């Protein structure tokens, strides 16, 4: 529930122009906030119906940070 709240606050906070920046912010924030408990994190963000030319059902970005 705590990680969800952290992610929600980031997603609903200041806007990001690129989902790459948003997913990086989420990953880095999780590592910083839970550095005592979390050694590595993998975050995937899926954006449905992106505002780009052509028809795309969704686009996604995955970021891995830390050690596994």
C-alpha positions as CSV (number, residue, x, y, z in Angstrom):
1,X,0.0,0.0,0.0
2,X,2.9,2.4,0.7
3,X,4.6,1.8,-2.6
4,X,1.2,2.2,-4.4
5,X,0.7,5.6,-2.6
6,X,4.2,6.7,-3.6
7,X,3.6,5.8,-7.2
8,X,0.1,7.4,-7.2
9,X,1.5,10.7,-5.8
10,X,4.1,10.8,-8.5
11,X,1.7,10.0,-11.3
12,X,-0.9,12.5,-10.1
13,X,1.7,15.1,-9.3
14,X,3.7,17.3,-11.7
15,X,3.2,16.3,-15.4
16,X,5.9,14.6,-17.4
17,X,6.3,15.0,-21.1
18,X,7.8,11.5,-21.5
19,X,6.8,8.3,-19.9
20,X,10.5,7.4,-19.7
21,X,11.0,10.3,-17.3
22,X,7.9,9.3,-15.2
23,X,9.0,5.6,-14.9
24,X,12.5,6.7,-14.0
25,X,11.2,9.0,-11.2
26,X,9.1,6.1,-9.8
27,X,12.0,3.7,-9.8
28,X,14.4,6.1,-8.2
29,X,11.8,7.2,-5.6
30,X,11.2,3.6,-4.6
31,X,14.9,3.0,-4.2
32,X,15.4,6.2,-2.2
33,X,12.4,5.8,0.0
34,X,12.9,2.2,0.8
35,X,16.7,1.9,0.6
36,X,16.8,-0.1,3.8
37,X,14.4,-2.8,2.4
38,X,14.8,-2.6,-1.4
39,X,18.0,-3.5,-3.3
40,X,16.5,-3.4,-6.8
41,X,13.4,-2.4,-8.6
42,X,11.8,-3.1,-12.0
43,X,9.0,-0.7,-13.0
44,X,6.9,-1.0,-16.1
45,X,4.5,1.7,-17.1
46,X,1.8,1.1,-19.7
47,X,0.1,4.0,-21.4
48,X,-3.1,3.1,-23.2
49,X,-4.1,5.0,-26.4
50,X,-1.0,7.2,-26.6
51,X,-1.3,10.5,-28.4
52,X,1.0,9.6,-31.3
53,X,0.2,9.3,-35.0
54,X,-1.2,6.0,-36.1
55,X,-3.1,3.5,-34.1
56,X,-1.4,2.1,-31.1
57,X,-3.4,0.2,-28.4
58,X,-0.7,1.1,-25.9
59,X,3.0,1.9,-25.4
60,X,5.1,0.8,-22.5
61,X,8.5,1.5,-20.9
62,X,10.3,-0.7,-18.4
63,X,13.2,0.5,-16.2
64,X,15.4,-1.6,-14.0
65,X,17.5,-0.1,-11.2
66,X,19.7,-1.5,-8.4
67,X,20.8,-5.1,-7.8
68,X,18.9,-8.3,-8.1
